[in-house]
Amino acid sequence: MDLSFGTIAWRLAYSKCQPPPEQLRCAEHGPKELIGYDTTETLEFEPPQLRVRVRKYAKYACPQEPTCGVVQAERPVGLVEGNRFDTSLAAEIIANKYA
């Protein structure tokens, strides 16, 4: 999906992240149920446009046993906590500042 605001073009890229299949089954209580998503939005720079990558991390838990905890896919390590900005954006800022 593309959005345009003035001279800045925004491209939205969506992806869903699932935990490994072996974590979707509780040894004691059987299959875990999807209980929702955590969503992150990361600003990326791809000349000549900015892109927002939206990732949805599925959360699973045992329906009758909350003590089993919640299972979720691992998140990539980002430049800034919360992964709000991609390294491509930081590289572009530094390159423009010192060029």
C-alpha positions, 0 to 999 in steps of 0.5 A: 500500500502506498501513501503520499503526503506532499513530496514524501512517499510512504510505502507500507509493508506488512508481515506477520511473525509466528513463534516456532511450531513446537512452541504452539503446543503445551506439553500438559494442556495441548494446543495453545490459542491465539490471544492477540497480536503485538504490532511494531512499526519501523521506519525504513529509508529506501531512496527516494522514499520512506517505508513503514514496515508493520510487523504483527507478532502473534501471541499464544497461550493455553486457554484454561491455564494462564500459568503456562505463560504466553508464547511469541516469536522472537523480535529482531534487535533494533537500533533503538528500543522498540525498533521504531527506526531501521538502520537504513534511516540512521545511515542516511542521516549520518551520510547526509550530515557528514557528506 
